[in-house]
Amino acid sequence: MRTETIKLYIFAELSESAQDWAIQGYRALDDEIPWADEWRESLLKACEFFGLNCRDWSVSARGNSYCDVSMFSDSIGELVGVRAWKWLRANYDRELESCPFTGYCGDEVFLKPFRDFLERPTMGLSLDELFGDCASSWVQGWVDDMEYQSSDECIREYLLNADYLEFLASGEQY
């Protein structure tokens, strides 16, 4: 019979190089943030609310990210500048005083170009282009979220607070 004794450490007790190893190991565990469904639901509800057709989308921290949306009505999607602004004011102004979608931050990320346009309309911008900007904003918000979640800073903070995780002296999770 053989008995071995190993020493286990919480993240804060590891050397700097072992902490770096632990961060890299944690980053390799998961490619998608746990709240990805909330980001997806935010887009779906925004499209439903505005009557948009979401033809295709893909979001990845490591690849090509995009979202292709358009108005269901071509004639409305072609409204430009002040005419677009007046149409939006007549149809959506009051409902958007508070977020009407999911309550998740992705809603506000989607709405930022919309709200900016309502504050100061861009003369040559059509509604289709505006909602394309909203979709691009949503994509960038999700990508930024994924990039932050996989950053050394975020992982270090998580591991420092996860005192239930144990590591070997090398930084390998036990």
N, C-alpha and C positions, 0 to 999 in steps of 0.2 A: 504494500500500500504506500502511496505517495501523497503527501500533503503539500500544497503550495499556498503561499500567502502572497496576495497582491495588494498594493496600495491603490486606493481610489480617491479621486480628487473632484471637487466641484470646479467649475470653470475658473473662478477667481483665484484658485490656488495653483493653477498651472503656470509654467514659465511662459514667457512671451512667445517663444517658438512653438510650444505645445498649444497655446491658445490659437495661433495662426493655423496650425494643423486641424484643430477642432473646428474652426470656422470653415475651412475648406471642406472638411468632411460633412458638416451640416449643410452647406450650400449644395453639395452633390445629392442630397437626399430627395429634394423635391423641386420640380421645375415649375409648378403652378402654385399660386398663392391660394390659401384655403377659401378666400371669399371671391373667387372667380365667378361663381354663380351670381353674386350680387352685381358685378360689373355687367354680365350678360343680360340680366333681368332689367337693369337700368336702360340699356339700349333698346330692348324689346318694348318696354313701356313707353319710352320716348317716341319710338316709331309709331306705336299704336295711337298715342295721344295726338301727334301731329299728322297722322295719316300718311306716313312715309312708307315707302317700299324699301326694305333692306335686302338688296339683291345678294350680297356676299360680304363676309368679313373674316378677318383672321388677326389675332393679336398674339405676339410672341416677343419675349425679351431678347431672343437670339435670332430672330428672322424678320421677314417682311411682314409688317402689320398694316392693315388697311380696313376701311369700312366704306362700302358703296351703298349710299342711300339716295332716293329721289322721291319727289312728290308723286302721288298716284295720279294727280291731274296735271298733265303737261301745261295747260294754259295757266294754271296758278303758279306752277314752278318757274314759269318764264317771267313772272312779274319782277320788275327791277326797281331798285332805288326807293324813291318816295312812295311809289305805288305799292311796292312790296311792304314797306313800313306801315302804310295805312291799312293794308289788308291784314297784317299781323296784329296791329292795334285793335282792329275791329273784331278779330276772331280769337285772339289768345291773350290779350293784355291782362285781364283780371284773374284768369285762372293761374297765371304764373307768378302771382305775388308771393305765394309759398309753393314749394316744390310739389308738383302733382304726381310724380312718378312713384318711386319706391322708398324714398327717404334716405337712400344711400348716396354717398358723395359723388358717385358717377353721374347722378342726375344733374348736379350743378356743373360738373365738368362738361357735360353735353350742352347745357344751356348757356354757358359763358359767351360763346360767339353770338348766340341769339339775343341775350340780354344786352351785349355791347352794341349790336345792330339797332335794337330798340332805342338805346340811348343816343346813338349817333349813326344814322343810316349811311351806308357806303353807296354812293350813287350808281356805280356800274354793277353792283352785285345782285344776282337773281336769287329768288327763294331757293331754287335747287342748289345753287352755289353756297348759299348761307347754310342750308342743312348739311351740305357736304363738309363745310367748315365745322359744324357741330359734331358730325361723326368723326372727323379727324381729331378734334379736341378730345372726344371720348377715348379714341384709340390711344392718343398720347398720354392721357391721364392714366390709363390702365398700364401702359408700358412703363411710365414713370413709377407707378406703384410697384410693379414687379422688379424693376431695377433697384428701387430702394430696399425692398424686402430681401434681395439677395446681396445687398451691400455689406461690407465688413462691419460698418457702424451698426446697422440694424441687427445683424446676427450676433454681434458681440453683446449688445444690450439684451437680446433675448436670452443668450446663454448665461449672462451674469445673473439674470433674474430667475432662471430655471434651475433652482438649487436641487431639484430632484434628479437632474441628469448627472451622471458620474462618468469620469474619464480616467484612463490610464495616464501615467506621467508623460507619455508621448503625445497626448491630445486625442488619442483614439477613444471614441465613445464606448463605454462598457455596456 
